[in-house]
Amino acid sequence: MRFLSEIDSPADLRQLKIEDLQEVADEVRQFILETCSRIGGHTGASLGAVELAVAMHYAFETPADRLVWDVGHQAYAHKILTGRKDRLHTLKQYDGLSGFLRRDESEYDTFGAGHASTSLSAALGMAIARDRNGEENHVCALIGDSSLAGGMAMEALNQAGHLKTRLIVLLNDNDMSIAPAVGALTRYLNRIKEAQSYHHLKEEIGDTLDSVPGVGHSLRRAAKSFKDAIAAAVLPGALVNELGFKYIGYVDGHNVPMIVRALEEAKKVKDGPVIVHALTTKGKGYPSREENYYAWHATGPFDLKTGKAIKSSSSAPKSYTQIFGETMCELMETDEKIVALTAAMPDGTGIDQVLEKFPERAFDVGIAEQHAVTFCAGMACEGLKPVAAIYSTFLQRGFDQIIHDVCLQDLNVTFAMDRAGIVGADGPTHHGLLDIAYLRGYPNITLMAPKDEAEMRNMMLTAVNHNGPAAIRYPRGAGVGVDISEKPTEIEIGKAELLRDSAGEVAIIAYGSMVHPALEAATSLEKDGIEATVVNARFVKPLDSELILALAQTKRLIVTVEEAYLAGGFGSAVMELLEANSMLDGVKVVRMGVPDRIITHGDPKLLLAKYGLDTDGIYTKVKETLEIMDERRAGVQRRKIVS
Ligand SMILES: Cc1ncc(C[n+]2csc(CCOP(=O)(O)OP(=O)(O)O)c2C)c(N)n1
């Protein structure tokens, strides 16, 4: 690689001539392809933003000028150009580079990311701080067209246009979210493209950008003639005039010199925010891009020549996600009140199947989790039974809406929280470890977690037929592999399942994904002569207080296990119950779960093992605790004898 091997930082890049940059971009693209073909990653998203990354680091004096990436999944070129090329092959692996952006990973990662639509707010904050500090640097946010439609980004646009501080927004418009982009803003951006190409503005911009003063005389002229020609509003009209943004574009987002020139023009705008509208192709350069858009937003390892996925020959059971989608279709077949919803994750949640089968009763609202929750509340007010399938981590966005709009009004909305627990490679921004804690503290909501996919089906039916808010959490990836041919049946709310009864001194009460490891641990303990009762808790709210209090009366040790943060989690709920019933004196309670730490990225099995959340960990915890308890008891007895 002629140029890339010499580039260790953006300063090296800036030594090059502008006419060499396209070749740099080609080399970066090749590097991403080669690396991702081996390890997978957000391949398509990053391939689409290669030229934008090269142009930004060339046009701006990074890191003094601040680049703020939205989501950060598309930033592999940025990582390559900022000294992390040699570690790109460690992406998303334990102790390796993050798949997103982290301030502690590089000084060029000015703002941590992973969730969408944050860049404009953060960049605006940095721009204001710059002004107050009397600095002169530029701040540029890079945001995708779908993330721009997210509520936070809209709120930031609103404030930016009002504040009139210097801010550059580079819009990476590829017409795609993970699925095709949805919504009126997408339609609007498309109208601009159509209208501008109708007026041959693209060529005009290309030819005259060099001589454009400010936002560009010819652009202004062209926009004006466009306005004259078509009464409908277009971006220059709406954004420049109404929201207070200048507009430069559109530019070919794969033509590095053109983007650099557009950014140079943007830098000259002194009196407020400016948008540079770049058109890109997601997955540019990916072999066989056309086949399936989900396949190249993010990929596993693939064949570099054909782009075909290299699948490991695993006979893993169907994923919870798949079974969720299938069960939704089944339930919607017989209950026409049920409607389904995803927030820009149709394939990730299984709602893609539902959208296909029931297009009138399923919605992709885009990256708009807050809106999604209240939209469901509205539908529930009128008698529909909405099921919102939103990853546990992204539902955090809708916290107040869940409380204020759903729970307070006791509405029949079901939240299907996929990716609850440790998700693995995507790391701290994506682990779903908080949902128990953030949902448990408010009245009316029913919270449940299945031990396997058959129970998930039963819980789905239970939730939609329950007249009030309910949430089901289930993990990423394959189910346990149990038979799911039975029709779903309702289960009694607040009733746990006693899976293994014993006369021994130990009870393990496990929640959701931890039930099977708990059962296996009990089998191992039995071999050591320790009899353990195992309970599938099923519900954290309401708890099966009758069963838990009965166990507290008969057992010496209760171990609770959950794949979630301990603070405010399932074990805390059990402790609260025992405390409220003055039962804590008679029984020792050990809570197993995720400690108060940022959990890094990496293989989920490895991470779960690290926190003892597997068969081995549960077995060891029970053994060790009993040993400590026995020693203490012995100590107490000895003292008694001495005294
Ligand atoms: C709050 C939130 N919701 C959903 C996601 C999942 N997600 C990651 S990337 C992405 C699509 C982003 O589309 P766009 O902004 O157009 O960027 P592109 O991937 O097309 O470059 C989505 C929905 C997320 N990261 N954050």
The ligand as an SDF file (V2000), in Angstrom:
LIG
                    3D

 26 27  0  0  0  0  0  0  0  0999 V2000
  -30.5420    4.8480   19.7950 C   0  0  0  0  0  0  0  0  0  0  0  0
  -30.1070    3.8190   18.7840 C   0  0  0  0  0  0  0  0  0  0  0  0
  -31.0380    3.0970   18.1270 N   0  0  0  0  0  0  0  0  0  0  0  0
  -30.6700    2.1670   17.2200 C   0  0  0  0  0  0  0  0  0  0  0  0
  -29.3540    1.9590   16.9470 C   0  0  0  0  0  0  0  0  0  0  0  0
  -28.9140    0.8470   15.9910 C   0  0  0  0  0  0  0  0  0  0  0  0
  -28.2890    1.3940   14.7790 N   0  0  0  0  0  0  0  0  0  0  0  0
  -26.9540    1.4270   14.6260 C   0  0  0  0  0  0  0  0  0  0  0  0
  -26.5020    2.0700   13.1720 S   0  0  0  0  0  0  0  0  0  0  0  0
  -28.0780    2.3140   12.7120 C   0  0  0  0  0  0  0  0  0  0  0  0
  -28.3890    2.9100   11.3740 C   0  0  0  0  0  0  0  0  0  0  0  0
  -27.8510    4.2770   11.2590 C   0  0  0  0  0  0  0  0  0  0  0  0
  -28.1920    4.7790   10.0070 O   0  0  0  0  0  0  0  0  0  0  0  0
  -27.4920    6.0940    9.4860 P   0  0  0  0  0  0  0  0  0  0  0  0
  -27.4530    7.1150   10.5390 O   0  0  0  0  0  0  0  0  0  0  0  0
  -28.1720    6.4940    8.2120 O   0  0  0  0  0  0  0  0  0  0  0  0
  -26.0000    5.6400    9.2180 O   0  0  0  0  0  0  0  0  0  0  0  0
  -25.4720    4.5530    8.1910 P   0  0  0  0  0  0  0  0  0  0  0  0
  -25.3800    3.2650    8.9450 O   0  0  0  0  0  0  0  0  0  0  0  0
  -26.4440    4.4500    7.0530 O   0  0  0  0  0  0  0  0  0  0  0  0
  -24.1480    5.0540    7.7800 O   0  0  0  0  0  0  0  0  0  0  0  0
  -28.9540    1.8850   13.6970 C   0  0  0  0  0  0  0  0  0  0  0  0
  -30.4240    1.9270   13.6040 C   0  0  0  0  0  0  0  0  0  0  0  0
  -28.4090    2.7290   17.6520 C   0  0  0  0  0  0  0  0  0  0  0  0
  -27.1000    2.5620   17.4760 N   0  0  0  0  0  0  0  0  0  0  0  0
  -28.8130    3.6480   18.5430 N   0  0  0  0  0  0  0  0  0  0  0  0
  1  2  1  0
  2  3  1  0
  2 26  2  0
  3  4  2  0
  4  5  1  0
  5  6  1  0
  5 24  2  0
  6  7  1  0
  7  8  2  0
  7 22  1  0
  8  9  1  0
  9 10  1  0
 10 11  1  0
 10 22  2  0
 11 12  1  0
 12 13  1  0
 13 14  1  0
 14 15  2  0
 14 16  1  0
 14 17  1  0
 17 18  1  0
 18 19  2  0
 18 20  1  0
 18 21  1  0
 22 23  1  0
 24 25  1  0
 24 26  1  0
M  CHG  1   7   1
M  END
$$$$
